[in-house]
Structure formats: structure tokens, C-alpha cells
Amino acid sequence: MKSFFITFRSITHAQRCERVFTAEGIKCHMRRSPRWMEERGCGYGVEAKMAELNQGLEILRKEEIPFRKSYLFYPDGEVEEIQYGLS
């Protein structure tokens, strides 16, 4: 199953994202970012199914929750950065 992962500058933003996504019906979970993703972030992100990506990004924009980077995780283990950050 493809999923997306969004990283945040602070754990507070990641927690807020998880709460808002859940309230909007997006099943997600907050977790630690892989070490290689922690370039300038806090080391936490939110993961959800790929089918929810567009809705999730729209919610983040509407709620003005800033995020660092977003990634796609493929079933074969490949990871691709996608250009939707709001630094």
C-alpha cells in the first residue's frame, strides 16, 4: 500500500496535524521520522494512505499548519520526496 509521510518543524505541529486529520476522517498516525529525514525538523511526522494526500494537504493549508517536507512511501520500499512543503 502506498502512503505519504509529512514532516514538521515541531512535535506540536505534528500533534495538531494528527488531531485535525482524525477529526476530518483521515486515518493517520504520528511517528518518529527516519533519521535521514531529520535535516532541520523535529523528527516527527504524520503518515496516512496515499489516497488521502490531496485532502490532507488541503486541510493543512486551510488550518495553516506549517510542514517541512512530504514523501511518498511505495510498497517496494522506495521513497520519493514530493514538492508540497510550506517552510
N, CA, C and O atoms as a CHARMM CRD file, in Angstrom:
* protein
*
  348
    1    1 MET  N      0.84400  -1.19000   0.00000 PROA 1      0.00000
    2    1 MET  CA     0.00000   0.00000   0.00000 PROA 1      0.00000
    3    1 MET  C      0.88000   1.24100   0.00000 PROA 1      0.00000
    4    1 MET  O      1.80900   1.34600   0.80000 PROA 1      0.00000
    5    2 LYS  N      0.59100   2.17500  -0.88900 PROA 2      0.00000
    6    2 LYS  CA     1.31700   3.43800  -0.89400 PROA 2      0.00000
    7    2 LYS  C      0.79900   4.30600   0.24500 PROA 2      0.00000
    8    2 LYS  O     -0.38500   4.28700   0.58000 PROA 2      0.00000
    9    3 SER  N      1.72300   5.06900   0.83200 PROA 3      0.00000
   10    3 SER  CA     1.33100   6.01400   1.87000 PROA 3      0.00000
   11    3 SER  C      2.13300   7.29100   1.68800 PROA 3      0.00000
   12    3 SER  O      3.10700   7.32500   0.93600 PROA 3      0.00000
   13    4 PHE  N      1.71500   8.33500   2.38100 PROA 4      0.00000
   14    4 PHE  CA     2.50200   9.56300   2.39100 PROA 4      0.00000
   15    4 PHE  C      2.89800   9.87700   3.82200 PROA 4      0.00000
   16    4 PHE  O      2.24000   9.45500   4.77300 PROA 4      0.00000
   17    5 PHE  N      3.98700  10.62800   3.95900 PROA 5      0.00000
   18    5 PHE  CA     4.52100  10.99600   5.26100 PROA 5      0.00000
   19    5 PHE  C      4.89400  12.46800   5.19300 PROA 5      0.00000
   20    5 PHE  O      5.61500  12.88700   4.28800 PROA 5      0.00000
   21    6 ILE  N      4.41000  13.24600   6.13800 PROA 6      0.00000
   22    6 ILE  CA     4.67200  14.68100   6.17800 PROA 6      0.00000
   23    6 ILE  C      5.47200  14.98500   7.43700 PROA 6      0.00000
   24    6 ILE  O      5.09300  14.57200   8.53300 PROA 6      0.00000
   25    7 THR  N      6.58500  15.71100   7.28200 PROA 7      0.00000
   26    7 THR  CA     7.42200  16.06600   8.42300 PROA 7      0.00000
   27    7 THR  C      7.11400  17.50000   8.87400 PROA 7      0.00000
   28    7 THR  O      6.65300  18.33000   8.09000 PROA 7      0.00000
   29    8 PHE  N      7.38100  17.76500  10.14900 PROA 8      0.00000
   30    8 PHE  CA     7.05100  19.05300  10.75600 PROA 8      0.00000
   31    8 PHE  C      8.24800  19.64000  11.50000 PROA 8      0.00000
   32    8 PHE  O      9.18500  18.92300  11.85200 PROA 8      0.00000
   33    9 ARG  N      8.20400  20.93400  11.73200 PROA 9      0.00000
   34    9 ARG  CA     9.26100  21.62200  12.47600 PROA 9      0.00000
   35    9 ARG  C      9.19800  21.34200  13.97300 PROA 9      0.00000
   36    9 ARG  O     10.20800  21.42800  14.67200 PROA 9      0.00000
   37   10 SER  N      8.01700  21.01100  14.45400 PROA 10     0.00000
   38   10 SER  CA     7.87700  20.77700  15.89100 PROA 10     0.00000
   39   10 SER  C      6.90300  19.63200  16.13700 PROA 10     0.00000
   40   10 SER  O      6.05100  19.32500  15.30300 PROA 10     0.00000
   41   11 ILE  N      7.04800  19.02100  17.28400 PROA 11     0.00000
   42   11 ILE  CA     6.12900  17.94800  17.66200 PROA 11     0.00000
   43   11 ILE  C      4.71700  18.50300  17.82600 PROA 11     0.00000
   44   11 ILE  O      3.73900  17.79400  17.59000 PROA 11     0.00000
   45   12 THR  N      4.60900  19.75900  18.22600 PROA 12     0.00000
   46   12 THR  CA     3.30400  20.39500  18.39400 PROA 12     0.00000
   47   12 THR  C      2.54700  20.44100  17.07000 PROA 12     0.00000
   48   12 THR  O      1.34900  20.15900  17.03100 PROA 12     0.00000
   49   13 HSD  N      3.23800  20.79400  15.98300 PROA 13     0.00000
   50   13 HSD  CA     2.58600  20.83000  14.66800 PROA 13     0.00000
   51   13 HSD  C      2.19100  19.43000  14.22400 PROA 13     0.00000
   52   13 HSD  O      1.12500  19.24800  13.63700 PROA 13     0.00000
   53   14 ALA  N      3.02900  18.44400  14.49300 PROA 14     0.00000
   54   14 ALA  CA     2.70300  17.05900  14.13800 PROA 14     0.00000
   55   14 ALA  C      1.47000  16.58500  14.91500 PROA 14     0.00000
   56   14 ALA  O      0.59200  15.93700  14.34600 PROA 14     0.00000
   57   15 GLN  N      1.40100  16.90100  16.19500 PROA 15     0.00000
   58   15 GLN  CA     0.25000  16.51400  17.01100 PROA 15     0.00000
   59   15 GLN  C     -1.02200  17.20900  16.53000 PROA 15     0.00000
   60   15 GLN  O     -2.09000  16.59900  16.48100 PROA 15     0.00000
   61   16 ARG  N     -0.90300  18.47200  16.18100 PROA 16     0.00000
   62   16 ARG  CA    -2.06600  19.21900  15.68400 PROA 16     0.00000
   63   16 ARG  C     -2.55500  18.61300  14.36900 PROA 16     0.00000
   64   16 ARG  O     -3.75900  18.45400  14.16400 PROA 16     0.00000
   65   17 CYS  N     -1.62500  18.27800  13.48700 PROA 17     0.00000
   66   17 CYS  CA    -1.98300  17.64100  12.21800 PROA 17     0.00000
   67   17 CYS  C     -2.72600  16.33500  12.47200 PROA 17     0.00000
   68   17 CYS  O     -3.76100  16.08200  11.85600 PROA 17     0.00000
   69   18 GLU  N     -2.21200  15.51300  13.36400 PROA 18     0.00000
   70   18 GLU  CA    -2.85700  14.23700  13.66000 PROA 18     0.00000
   71   18 GLU  C     -4.28600  14.44900  14.16400 PROA 18     0.00000
   72   18 GLU  O     -5.20300  13.73900  13.75200 PROA 18     0.00000
   73   19 ARG  N     -4.47200  15.42200  15.05300 PROA 19     0.00000
   74   19 ARG  CA    -5.81400  15.71100  15.58500 PROA 19     0.00000
   75   19 ARG  C     -6.76800  16.17200  14.48600 PROA 19     0.00000
   76   19 ARG  O     -7.90200  15.70100  14.40400 PROA 19     0.00000
   77   20 VAL  N     -6.30600  17.09600  13.64100 PROA 20     0.00000
   78   20 VAL  CA    -7.16400  17.64300  12.58600 PROA 20     0.00000
   79   20 VAL  C     -7.48100  16.57800  11.54800 PROA 20     0.00000
   80   20 VAL  O     -8.63000  16.46000  11.12000 PROA 20     0.00000
   81   21 PHE  N     -6.48400  15.79900  11.13400 PROA 21     0.00000
   82   21 PHE  CA    -6.73900  14.72500  10.17300 PROA 21     0.00000
   83   21 PHE  C     -7.78300  13.75700  10.72300 PROA 21     0.00000
   84   21 PHE  O     -8.72500  13.39100  10.02000 PROA 21     0.00000
   85   22 THR  N     -7.61900  13.34900  11.96000 PROA 22     0.00000
   86   22 THR  CA    -8.54700  12.40600  12.57700 PROA 22     0.00000
   87   22 THR  C     -9.95900  12.99100  12.61600 PROA 22     0.00000
   88   22 THR  O    -10.93300  12.29800  12.32200 PROA 22     0.00000
   89   23 ALA  N    -10.06300  14.26500  12.98000 PROA 23     0.00000
   90   23 ALA  CA   -11.37100  14.92400  13.03900 PROA 23     0.00000
   91   23 ALA  C    -12.02700  14.99900  11.65500 PROA 23     0.00000
   92   23 ALA  O    -13.25300  15.00200  11.54600 PROA 23     0.00000
   93   24 GLU  N    -11.20700  15.05900  10.60100 PROA 24     0.00000
   94   24 GLU  CA   -11.71500  15.13600   9.22800 PROA 24     0.00000
   95   24 GLU  C    -11.90200  13.75600   8.59400 PROA 24     0.00000
   96   24 GLU  O    -12.26200  13.65800   7.42100 PROA 24     0.00000
   97   25 GLY  N    -11.66300  12.70100   9.35600 PROA 25     0.00000
   98   25 GLY  CA   -11.89500  11.35000   8.85400 PROA 25     0.00000
   99   25 GLY  C    -10.71500  10.69000   8.16700 PROA 25     0.00000
  100   25 GLY  O    -10.87200   9.64200   7.54200 PROA 25     0.00000
  101   26 ILE  N     -9.53000  11.28900   8.27200 PROA 26     0.00000
  102   26 ILE  CA    -8.32900  10.68900   7.68400 PROA 26     0.00000
  103   26 ILE  C     -7.65300   9.82800   8.74000 PROA 26     0.00000
  104   26 ILE  O     -7.22400  10.33100   9.77800 PROA 26     0.00000
  105   27 LYS  N     -7.56000   8.53200   8.47300 PROA 27     0.00000
  106   27 LYS  CA    -6.86900   7.63500   9.39300 PROA 27     0.00000
  107   27 LYS  C     -5.37200   7.86300   9.22300 PROA 27     0.00000
  108   27 LYS  O     -4.83900   7.73300   8.12200 PROA 27     0.00000
  109   28 CYS  N     -4.70000   8.20300  10.31500 PROA 28     0.00000
  110   28 CYS  CA    -3.28200   8.51500  10.26200 PROA 28     0.00000
  111   28 CYS  C     -2.64800   8.18400  11.60400 PROA 28     0.00000
  112   28 CYS  O     -3.33400   7.86800  12.57600 PROA 28     0.00000
  113   29 HSD  N     -1.33500   8.26400  11.63300 PROA 29     0.00000
  114   29 HSD  CA    -0.64900   8.15200  12.91600 PROA 29     0.00000
  115   29 HSD  C      0.63100   8.96500  12.88500 PROA 29     0.00000
  116   29 HSD  O      1.31100   9.06100  11.86300 PROA 29     0.00000
  117   30 MET  N      0.93300   9.54100  14.02400 PROA 30     0.00000
  118   30 MET  CA     2.15600  10.29600  14.18800 PROA 30     0.00000
  119   30 MET  C      3.25200   9.31700  14.59400 PROA 30     0.00000
  120   30 MET  O      3.02000   8.39300  15.37400 PROA 30     0.00000
  121   31 ARG  N      4.44400   9.53500  14.05300 PROA 31     0.00000
  122   31 ARG  CA     5.57000   8.67700  14.42400 PROA 31     0.00000
  123   31 ARG  C      6.87000   9.42100  14.20800 PROA 31     0.00000
  124   31 ARG  O      6.90300  10.48200  13.58600 PROA 31     0.00000
  125   32 ARG  N      7.93500   8.84900  14.73000 PROA 32     0.00000
  126   32 ARG  CA     9.26600   9.42700  14.53500 PROA 32     0.00000
  127   32 ARG  C      9.63000   9.34900  13.05900 PROA 32     0.00000
  128   32 ARG  O      9.30800   8.38100  12.37000 PROA 32     0.00000
  129   33 SER  N     10.29900  10.37500  12.59800 PROA 33     0.00000
  130   33 SER  CA    10.81200  10.36600  11.23200 PROA 33     0.00000
  131   33 SER  C     12.06500   9.50300  11.17900 PROA 33     0.00000
  132   33 SER  O     12.81500   9.43500  12.15300 PROA 33     0.00000
  133   34 PRO  N     12.29600   8.83800  10.04000 PROA 34     0.00000
  134   34 PRO  CA    13.58300   8.16500   9.88800 PROA 34     0.00000
  135   34 PRO  C     14.71300   9.19600  10.05000 PROA 34     0.00000
  136   34 PRO  O     14.55800  10.35000   9.65300 PROA 34     0.00000
  137   35 ARG  N     15.81600   8.79100  10.61600 PROA 35     0.00000
  138   35 ARG  CA    16.91100   9.72400  10.92100 PROA 35     0.00000
  139   35 ARG  C     17.33000  10.55200   9.70500 PROA 35     0.00000
  140   35 ARG  O     17.63600  11.73600   9.85200 PROA 35     0.00000
  141   36 TRP  N     17.35000   9.96300   8.52000 PROA 36     0.00000
  142   36 TRP  CA    17.79800  10.70300   7.33700 PROA 36     0.00000
  143   36 TRP  C     16.83400  11.82400   6.94700 PROA 36     0.00000
  144   36 TRP  O     17.19900  12.69000   6.15200 PROA 36     0.00000
  145   37 MET  N     15.61800  11.82800   7.48500 PROA 37     0.00000
  146   37 MET  CA    14.64500  12.88800   7.19600 PROA 37     0.00000
  147   37 MET  C     14.75500  14.05800   8.17800 PROA 37     0.00000
  148   37 MET  O     14.11000  15.08400   7.96300 PROA 37     0.00000
  149   38 GLU  N     15.52400  13.94500   9.21400 PROA 38     0.00000
  150   38 GLU  CA    15.53800  14.93000  10.29200 PROA 38     0.00000
  151   38 GLU  C     16.44300  16.12300  10.04000 PROA 38     0.00000
  152   38 GLU  O     16.92800  16.73400  10.99200 PROA 38     0.00000
  153   39 GLU  N     16.68000  16.46500   8.79500 PROA 39     0.00000
  154   39 GLU  CA    17.57600  17.53500   8.40400 PROA 39     0.00000
  155   39 GLU  C     17.43100  18.79700   9.25600 PROA 39     0.00000
  156   39 GLU  O     18.40300  19.25000   9.86000 PROA 39     0.00000
  157   40 ARG  N     16.23100  19.36400   9.30900 PROA 40     0.00000
  158   40 ARG  CA    16.00500  20.58000  10.08400 PROA 40     0.00000
  159   40 ARG  C     14.69400  20.53100  10.84600 PROA 40     0.00000
  160   40 ARG  O     14.24700  21.54800  11.37700 PROA 40     0.00000
  161   41 GLY  N     14.08300  19.37800  10.90600 PROA 41     0.00000
  162   41 GLY  CA    12.80200  19.23900  11.58000 PROA 41     0.00000
  163   41 GLY  C     12.97300  18.68900  12.98600 PROA 41     0.00000
  164   41 GLY  O     14.09300  18.52400  13.46900 PROA 41     0.00000
  165   42 CYS  N     11.87100  18.41400  13.62500 PROA 42     0.00000
  166   42 CYS  CA    11.90000  17.93700  14.99900 PROA 42     0.00000
  167   42 CYS  C     12.05200  16.43100  15.08600 PROA 42     0.00000
  168   42 CYS  O     12.33100  15.89400  16.15800 PROA 42     0.00000
  169   43 GLY  N     11.87000  15.74200  13.96300 PROA 43     0.00000
  170   43 GLY  CA    11.97300  14.29200  13.98800 PROA 43     0.00000
  171   43 GLY  C     10.64000  13.58000  14.11500 PROA 43     0.00000
  172   43 GLY  O     10.61100  12.38500  14.41000 PROA 43     0.00000
  173   44 TYR  N      9.52500  14.29100  13.89700 PROA 44     0.00000
  174   44 TYR  CA     8.20400  13.66200  13.92700 PROA 44     0.00000
  175   44 TYR  C      7.44000  14.00000  12.65700 PROA 44     0.00000
  176   44 TYR  O      7.64500  15.04200  12.03500 PROA 44     0.00000
  177   45 GLY  N      6.56000  13.09100  12.29900 PROA 45     0.00000
  178   45 GLY  CA     5.72100  13.31000  11.13100 PROA 45     0.00000
  179   45 GLY  C      4.43100  12.54200  11.27000 PROA 45     0.00000
  180   45 GLY  O      4.20900  11.83300  12.25200 PROA 45     0.00000
  181   46 VAL  N      3.58000  12.69200  10.26800 PROA 46     0.00000
  182   46 VAL  CA     2.28800  12.01400  10.23600 PROA 46     0.00000
  183   46 VAL  C      2.21900  11.21200   8.94600 PROA 46     0.00000
  184   46 VAL  O      2.55700  11.70700   7.87100 PROA 46     0.00000
  185   47 GLU  N      1.77300   9.95600   9.06900 PROA 47     0.00000
  186   47 GLU  CA     1.65800   9.06600   7.92700 PROA 47     0.00000
  187   47 GLU  C      0.19400   8.69200   7.70800 PROA 47     0.00000
  188   47 GLU  O     -0.55300   8.47200   8.66200 PROA 47     0.00000
  189   48 ALA  N     -0.20200   8.62400   6.44100 PROA 48     0.00000
  190   48 ALA  CA    -1.56200   8.22800   6.08000 PROA 48     0.00000
  191   48 ALA  C     -1.53900   7.57400   4.69800 PROA 48     0.00000
  192   48 ALA  O     -0.51500   7.58300   4.01600 PROA 48     0.00000
  193   49 LYS  N     -2.67500   7.00900   4.29600 PROA 49     0.00000
  194   49 LYS  CA    -2.77900   6.35800   2.99100 PROA 49     0.00000
  195   49 LYS  C     -2.64400   7.38100   1.86900 PROA 49     0.00000
  196   49 LYS  O     -3.10500   8.51700   1.98000 PROA 49     0.00000
  197   50 MET  N     -2.00500   6.95200   0.79700 PROA 50     0.00000
  198   50 MET  CA    -1.80000   7.80900  -0.36800 PROA 50     0.00000
  199   50 MET  C     -3.10600   8.39500  -0.89200 PROA 50     0.00000
  200   50 MET  O     -3.11900   9.53500  -1.35800 PROA 50     0.00000
  201   51 ALA  N     -4.17900   7.66200  -0.82800 PROA 51     0.00000
  202   51 ALA  CA    -5.46700   8.13600  -1.33800 PROA 51     0.00000
  203   51 ALA  C     -5.94100   9.39600  -0.61100 PROA 51     0.00000
  204   51 ALA  O     -6.79700  10.11700  -1.12400 PROA 51     0.00000
  205   52 GLU  N     -5.40200   9.66500   0.56100 PROA 52     0.00000
  206   52 GLU  CA    -5.81000  10.82300   1.36700 PROA 52     0.00000
  207   52 GLU  C     -4.88600  12.03100   1.18900 PROA 52     0.00000
  208   52 GLU  O     -5.09100  13.05000   1.84800 PROA 52     0.00000
  209   53 LEU  N     -3.87700  11.94400   0.31700 PROA 53     0.00000
  210   53 LEU  CA    -2.86700  13.00100   0.20200 PROA 53     0.00000
  211   53 LEU  C     -3.46400  14.36000  -0.13300 PROA 53     0.00000
  212   53 LEU  O     -3.21900  15.32700   0.58800 PROA 53     0.00000
  213   54 ASN  N     -4.23500  14.45900  -1.20100 PROA 54     0.00000
  214   54 ASN  CA    -4.76600  15.76700  -1.60500 PROA 54     0.00000
  215   54 ASN  C     -5.65500  16.38100  -0.53100 PROA 54     0.00000
  216   54 ASN  O     -5.56000  17.57600  -0.25200 PROA 54     0.00000
  217   55 GLN  N     -6.51800  15.56600   0.07000 PROA 55     0.00000
  218   55 GLN  CA    -7.37400  16.06200   1.14200 PROA 55     0.00000
  219   55 GLN  C     -6.52000  16.51800   2.32700 PROA 55     0.00000
  220   55 GLN  O     -6.78700  17.56300   2.92000 PROA 55     0.00000
  221   56 GLY  N     -5.50000  15.74100   2.66700 PROA 56     0.00000
  222   56 GLY  CA    -4.63200  16.09400   3.78400 PROA 56     0.00000
  223   56 GLY  C     -3.89500  17.40100   3.56500 PROA 56     0.00000
  224   56 GLY  O     -3.82000  18.22900   4.47400 PROA 56     0.00000
  225   57 LEU  N     -3.34700  17.60100   2.36900 PROA 57     0.00000
  226   57 LEU  CA    -2.63500  18.84400   2.07100 PROA 57     0.00000
  227   57 LEU  C     -3.57600  20.04200   2.10200 PROA 57     0.00000
  228   57 LEU  O     -3.20400  21.11600   2.57400 PROA 57     0.00000
  229   58 GLU  N     -4.78300  19.85900   1.60300 PROA 58     0.00000
  230   58 GLU  CA    -5.77000  20.93900   1.64300 PROA 58     0.00000
  231   58 GLU  C     -6.11900  21.30300   3.08700 PROA 58     0.00000
  232   58 GLU  O     -6.24800  22.48200   3.41600 PROA 58     0.00000
  233   59 ILE  N     -6.26900  20.31400   3.92900 PROA 59     0.00000
  234   59 ILE  CA    -6.56400  20.56300   5.34800 PROA 59     0.00000
  235   59 ILE  C     -5.41800  21.33600   6.00100 PROA 59     0.00000
  236   59 ILE  O     -5.66000  22.28500   6.74700 PROA 59     0.00000
  237   60 LEU  N     -4.16900  20.93800   5.72400 PROA 60     0.00000
  238   60 LEU  CA    -3.02500  21.64300   6.30600 PROA 60     0.00000
  239   60 LEU  C     -3.00400  23.10200   5.86800 PROA 60     0.00000
  240   60 LEU  O     -2.71700  23.98400   6.67600 PROA 60     0.00000
  241   61 ARG  N     -3.30100  23.36300   4.62000 PROA 61     0.00000
  242   61 ARG  CA    -3.33900  24.74800   4.13300 PROA 61     0.00000
  243   61 ARG  C     -4.47500  25.52600   4.79900 PROA 61     0.00000
  244   61 ARG  O     -4.28400  26.65400   5.25400 PROA 61     0.00000
  245   62 LYS  N     -5.65600  24.91400   4.84900 PROA 62     0.00000
  246   62 LYS  CA    -6.83000  25.57100   5.43700 PROA 62     0.00000
  247   62 LYS  C     -6.59100  25.89200   6.91600 PROA 62     0.00000
  248   62 LYS  O     -6.93400  26.97700   7.38400 PROA 62     0.00000
  249   63 GLU  N     -6.00500  24.94600   7.64000 PROA 63     0.00000
  250   63 GLU  CA    -5.76400  25.12200   9.07500 PROA 63     0.00000
  251   63 GLU  C     -4.46000  25.86600   9.37000 PROA 63     0.00000
  252   63 GLU  O     -4.14100  26.13600  10.52800 PROA 63     0.00000
  253   64 GLU  N     -3.70700  26.19700   8.31100 PROA 64     0.00000
  254   64 GLU  CA    -2.43300  26.91700   8.43100 PROA 64     0.00000
  255   64 GLU  C     -1.44900  26.19800   9.34700 PROA 64     0.00000
  256   64 GLU  O     -0.82300  26.80500  10.21600 PROA 64     0.00000
  257   65 ILE  N     -1.33200  24.90000   9.13300 PROA 65     0.00000
  258   65 ILE  CA    -0.36400  24.09300   9.88300 PROA 65     0.00000
  259   65 ILE  C      0.88000  23.95800   9.00700 PROA 65     0.00000
  260   65 ILE  O      0.84100  23.26400   7.99100 PROA 65     0.00000
  261   66 PRO  N      1.97700  24.60500   9.38100 PROA 66     0.00000
  262   66 PRO  CA     3.18300  24.53900   8.54700 PROA 66     0.00000
  263   66 PRO  C      3.85900  23.17600   8.64600 PROA 66     0.00000
  264   66 PRO  O      3.93700  22.58200   9.72100 PROA 66     0.00000
  265   67 PHE  N      4.34400  22.69600   7.51200 PROA 67     0.00000
  266   67 PHE  CA     5.07100  21.43400   7.49400 PROA 67     0.00000
  267   67 PHE  C      6.34000  21.60100   6.67900 PROA 67     0.00000
  268   67 PHE  O      6.45900  22.51700   5.86600 PROA 67     0.00000
  269   68 ARG  N      7.28000  20.70600   6.90800 PROA 68     0.00000
  270   68 ARG  CA     8.58700  20.80900   6.24000 PROA 68     0.00000
  271   68 ARG  C      8.57500  20.15700   4.86200 PROA 68     0.00000
  272   68 ARG  O      8.68700  20.83700   3.84200 PROA 68     0.00000
  273   69 LYS  N      8.44000  18.85800   4.84300 PROA 69     0.00000
  274   69 LYS  CA     8.53200  18.11200   3.59200 PROA 69     0.00000
  275   69 LYS  C      7.48400  17.01300   3.57400 PROA 69     0.00000
  276   69 LYS  O      6.92100  16.64100   4.60300 PROA 69     0.00000
  277   70 SER  N      7.24200  16.50800   2.37800 PROA 70     0.00000
  278   70 SER  CA     6.30300  15.39400   2.24100 PROA 70     0.00000
  279   70 SER  C      6.93700  14.33500   1.34400 PROA 70     0.00000
  280   70 SER  O      7.67900  14.64400   0.41100 PROA 70     0.00000
  281   71 TYR  N      6.62600  13.08400   1.65100 PROA 71     0.00000
  282   71 TYR  CA     7.22600  11.94500   0.96400 PROA 71     0.00000
  283   71 TYR  C      6.15200  10.92700   0.61600 PROA 71     0.00000
  284   71 TYR  O      5.12800  10.82500   1.29300 PROA 71     0.00000
  285   72 LEU  N      6.40300  10.17500  -0.45300 PROA 72     0.00000
  286   72 LEU  CA     5.59600   9.01500  -0.79000 PROA 72     0.00000
  287   72 LEU  C      6.39400   7.77700  -0.42800 PROA 72     0.00000
  288   72 LEU  O      7.58400   7.69100  -0.73200 PROA 72     0.00000
  289   73 PHE  N      5.75400   6.82700   0.21200 PROA 73     0.00000
  290   73 PHE  CA     6.36000   5.52500   0.51700 PROA 73     0.00000
  291   73 PHE  C      5.67500   4.48900  -0.37000 PROA 73     0.00000
  292   73 PHE  O      4.45300   4.34700  -0.33500 PROA 73     0.00000
  293   74 TYR  N      6.46000   3.77000  -1.15900 PROA 74     0.00000
  294   74 TYR  CA     5.93900   2.74400  -2.05700 PROA 74     0.00000
  295   74 TYR  C      6.05300   1.36200  -1.40900 PROA 74     0.00000
  296   74 TYR  O      6.90400   1.15300  -0.54500 PROA 74     0.00000
  297   75 PRO  N      5.21000   0.42800  -1.81800 PROA 75     0.00000
  298   75 PRO  CA     5.22800  -0.92100  -1.23000 PROA 75     0.00000
  299   75 PRO  C      6.58500  -1.63500  -1.35500 PROA 75     0.00000
  300   75 PRO  O      6.92400  -2.47200  -0.51900 PROA 75     0.00000
  301   76 ASP  N      7.35500  -1.30500  -2.39800 PROA 76     0.00000
  302   76 ASP  CA     8.65200  -1.95800  -2.59900 PROA 76     0.00000
  303   76 ASP  C      9.77000  -1.34300  -1.75500 PROA 76     0.00000
  304   76 ASP  O     10.92100  -1.76800  -1.85700 PROA 76     0.00000
  305   77 GLY  N      9.44300  -0.34100  -0.91600 PROA 77     0.00000
  306   77 GLY  CA    10.43000   0.28600  -0.05000 PROA 77     0.00000
  307   77 GLY  C     11.00300   1.58100  -0.60300 PROA 77     0.00000
  308   77 GLY  O     11.74200   2.27600   0.09500 PROA 77     0.00000
  309   78 GLU  N     10.67900   1.91200  -1.83400 PROA 78     0.00000
  310   78 GLU  CA    11.16100   3.15300  -2.43000 PROA 78     0.00000
  311   78 GLU  C     10.48500   4.34500  -1.75500 PROA 78     0.00000
  312   78 GLU  O      9.32000   4.28100  -1.36400 PROA 78     0.00000
  313   79 VAL  N     11.25100   5.44300  -1.62900 PROA 79     0.00000
  314   79 VAL  CA    10.73200   6.67800  -1.03600 PROA 79     0.00000
  315   79 VAL  C     10.99200   7.81000  -2.02100 PROA 79     0.00000
  316   79 VAL  O     12.07500   7.90800  -2.59700 PROA 79     0.00000
  317   80 GLU  N      9.98800   8.66400  -2.20900 PROA 80     0.00000
  318   80 GLU  CA    10.12100   9.78500  -3.13300 PROA 80     0.00000
  319   80 GLU  C      9.66500  11.05700  -2.43100 PROA 80     0.00000
  320   80 GLU  O      8.56300  11.10200  -1.88300 PROA 80     0.00000
  321   81 GLU  N     10.50100  12.09200  -2.44300 PROA 81     0.00000
  322   81 GLU  CA    10.08800  13.38100  -1.89100 PROA 81     0.00000
  323   81 GLU  C      9.16800  14.06000  -2.89700 PROA 81     0.00000
  324   81 GLU  O      9.42600  14.04600  -4.10000 PROA 81     0.00000
  325   82 ILE  N      8.09500  14.65100  -2.39000 PROA 82     0.00000
  326   82 ILE  CA     7.20200  15.40000  -3.25500 PROA 82     0.00000
  327   82 ILE  C      7.23600  16.85300  -2.82300 PROA 82     0.00000
  328   82 ILE  O      7.43600  17.14000  -1.64300 PROA 82     0.00000
  329   83 GLN  N      7.04900  17.75600  -3.73500 PROA 83     0.00000
  330   83 GLN  CA     7.25000  19.18800  -3.50300 PROA 83     0.00000
  331   83 GLN  C      5.98400  19.89400  -3.05400 PROA 83     0.00000
  332   83 GLN  O      5.33200  20.57600  -3.84400 PROA 83     0.00000
  333   84 TYR  N      5.63500  19.72900  -1.77300 PROA 84     0.00000
  334   84 TYR  CA     4.44800  20.40600  -1.23700 PROA 84     0.00000
  335   84 TYR  C      4.71600  21.06900   0.10200 PROA 84     0.00000
  336   84 TYR  O      3.76300  21.33300   0.83500 PROA 84     0.00000
  337   85 GLY  N      5.95900  21.35100   0.46000 PROA 85     0.00000
  338   85 GLY  CA     6.26700  21.92300   1.76900 PROA 85     0.00000
  339   85 GLY  C      5.85000  23.38500   1.87800 PROA 85     0.00000
  340   85 GLY  O      5.76800  24.08800   0.87100 PROA 85     0.00000
  341   86 LEU  N      5.59000  23.83800   3.08900 PROA 86     0.00000
  342   86 LEU  CA     5.21400  25.21800   3.35000 PROA 86     0.00000
  343   86 LEU  C      6.21900  25.90000   4.26900 PROA 86     0.00000
  344   86 LEU  O      5.81500  26.69100   5.12100 PROA 86     0.00000
  345   87 SER  N      7.49100  25.62700   4.13100 PROA 87     0.00000
  346   87 SER  CA     8.54500  26.11700   5.04900 PROA 87     0.00000
  347   87 SER  C      8.33400  27.44000   5.61800 PROA 87     0.00000
  348   87 SER  O      9.16400  27.91900   6.39000 PROA 87     0.00000
